[in-house]
């Protein structure tokens, strides 16, 4: 795959990275965004979602879009609602198959399982179909590799 264009945008402590990828065989392009929303400021998280949608409209309005990241908000939080109301589909909510635990943040295993929350998501626009979503809760023998469990989605570009 080729990286055709990229940029990094920031809003306070929040930021996102964009890469437009092009398949060498089919010529299809995909706009891939990755973000990390602020963990303290509710207003900052909401405004980051608004900014992200504006950048998608500006840069990738005609492309299939995938957004991955740590949104520091649960599925029913304001920034997640801003994204879904703005036309993005949460693959956790829309995939035909969802498996693994219903949480992603565990703070290196220090948070009790019953208190853990899903705050990492993969969003797509209408040009991408979410087939499967998984939270990978594997723990290597020597401990957690991150304070978050990785998430994975199987996607199809229309």
C-alpha positions as CSV (number, residue, x, y, z in Angstrom):
1,X,0.0,0.0,0.0
2,X,1.1,3.5,-0.7
3,X,0.7,6.5,1.7
4,X,-0.6,9.1,-0.7
5,X,-1.1,12.0,1.7
6,X,-0.8,12.5,5.4
7,X,-1.2,15.2,8.0
8,X,-1.3,15.5,11.8
9,X,-3.8,17.9,13.4
10,X,-4.0,18.9,17.1
11,X,-6.5,20.4,19.3
12,X,-5.0,21.0,22.8
13,X,-3.7,17.6,23.9
14,X,-5.9,15.8,21.4
15,X,-4.6,14.9,18.0
16,X,-5.2,12.7,15.0
17,X,-3.1,11.4,12.2
18,X,-4.4,10.9,8.7
19,X,-3.0,8.7,5.9
20,X,-4.7,8.2,2.6
21,X,-3.7,4.7,1.5
22,X,-3.9,3.4,-2.1
23,X,-4.1,-0.3,-3.1
24,X,-1.5,-0.9,-5.8
25,X,-3.5,-3.5,-7.5
26,X,-7.1,-2.1,-7.5
27,X,-6.2,1.6,-7.2
28,X,-8.8,2.0,-4.4
29,X,-8.1,4.6,-1.8
30,X,-8.9,4.6,1.9
31,X,-8.6,7.5,4.4
32,X,-7.3,6.1,7.7
33,X,-7.5,8.3,10.8
34,X,-6.0,7.5,14.2
35,X,-6.7,9.6,17.3
36,X,-6.3,9.9,21.0
37,X,-8.9,12.1,22.8
38,X,-8.1,13.9,26.0
39,X,-8.6,11.8,29.2
40,X,-9.7,14.7,31.4
41,X,-11.6,17.3,29.5
42,X,-15.2,16.4,28.4
43,X,-15.5,19.6,26.3
44,X,-12.1,18.8,24.7
45,X,-13.3,15.3,23.7
46,X,-16.5,16.6,22.3
47,X,-14.8,19.3,20.3
48,X,-12.2,16.8,19.1
49,X,-15.0,14.7,17.6
50,X,-16.5,17.8,15.9
51,X,-13.0,18.7,14.5
52,X,-12.4,15.2,13.3
53,X,-15.7,15.1,11.4
54,X,-14.9,18.5,9.9
55,X,-11.5,17.2,8.7
56,X,-13.1,14.1,7.2
57,X,-15.6,16.3,5.3
58,X,-12.7,18.5,4.1
59,X,-10.1,15.9,3.2
60,X,-11.9,12.6,2.6
61,X,-15.5,13.3,1.8
62,X,-15.5,11.0,-1.2
63,X,-13.3,8.2,0.2
64,X,-13.9,5.2,2.4
65,X,-13.0,6.2,6.0
66,X,-11.7,4.3,9.0
67,X,-11.1,6.0,12.3
68,X,-9.2,4.1,15.1
69,X,-8.3,5.3,18.5
70,X,-8.6,5.8,22.2
71,X,-11.6,8.1,22.6
72,X,-11.6,8.1,26.4
73,X,-15.3,7.8,26.4
74,X,-17.8,4.9,26.5
75,X,-20.2,3.9,23.7
76,X,-22.9,6.2,25.1
77,X,-20.6,9.2,25.7
78,X,-21.0,12.6,24.0
79,X,-18.0,12.4,21.6
80,X,-19.1,8.9,20.4
81,X,-22.6,10.3,19.8
82,X,-21.1,13.2,17.9
83,X,-19.3,10.8,15.6
84,X,-22.3,8.5,15.0
85,X,-24.7,11.4,14.5
86,X,-22.2,12.8,12.1
87,X,-22.5,9.7,9.9
88,X,-19.8,7.4,11.3
89,X,-20.6,3.9,12.2
90,X,-19.2,2.4,15.4
91,X,-18.0,-1.1,14.4
92,X,-18.6,-2.4,17.9
93,X,-22.3,-1.6,17.5
94,X,-22.7,-2.5,13.8
95,X,-20.6,-5.6,13.2
96,X,-22.4,-8.8,12.6
97,X,-20.0,-10.6,15.0
98,X,-18.6,-9.0,18.2
99,X,-16.4,-11.1,20.5
100,X,-14.0,-10.7,23.3
101,X,-14.6,-8.8,26.5
102,X,-16.8,-5.7,26.6
103,X,-13.9,-3.5,27.8
104,X,-10.6,-2.3,26.4
105,X,-9.0,-0.2,29.2
106,X,-7.6,-2.1,32.1
107,X,-4.7,0.0,33.3
108,X,-2.2,-2.9,33.1
109,X,-4.7,-5.2,34.9
110,X,-5.1,-2.9,37.9
111,X,-8.8,-2.1,37.2
112,X,-11.1,-4.9,38.5
113,X,-12.8,-6.7,35.5
114,X,-16.3,-5.5,36.5
115,X,-15.2,-1.9,36.4
116,X,-13.4,-1.9,33.1
117,X,-14.8,0.1,30.2
118,X,-14.6,0.0,26.4
119,X,-13.1,3.3,25.4
120,X,-11.2,2.3,22.2
121,X,-13.2,2.1,19.0
122,X,-13.0,1.7,15.2
123,X,-15.4,3.8,13.2
124,X,-16.2,3.6,9.5
125,X,-18.3,5.6,7.0
126,X,-21.0,4.2,4.7
127,X,-18.4,3.1,2.2
128,X,-17.0,0.5,4.6
129,X,-18.8,-2.6,6.0
130,X,-17.9,-3.9,9.5
131,X,-18.0,-7.7,9.5
132,X,-16.4,-8.5,12.9
133,X,-15.2,-6.6,15.9
134,X,-13.0,-8.1,18.6
135,X,-11.3,-7.0,21.8
136,X,-8.2,-9.1,22.3
137,X,-7.8,-9.8,26.0
138,X,-4.7,-12.0,25.7
139,X,-2.1,-11.4,28.4
140,X,1.4,-12.6,27.7
141,X,3.2,-14.5,30.4
142,X,5.3,-11.5,31.4
143,X,2.3,-9.2,31.8
144,X,0.3,-6.7,29.8
145,X,2.0,-4.9,26.9
146,X,-0.2,-1.8,27.3
147,X,-2.8,-0.3,29.6
148,X,-5.4,-1.0,26.8
149,X,-6.4,-4.3,25.2
150,X,-6.0,-4.1,21.4
151,X,-9.1,-4.0,19.3
152,X,-9.6,-5.5,15.8
153,X,-12.2,-5.2,13.1
154,X,-12.6,-7.1,9.9
155,X,-13.8,-4.6,7.3
156,X,-14.8,-4.7,3.6
157,X,-14.6,-1.6,1.4
158,X,-17.8,-1.4,-0.8
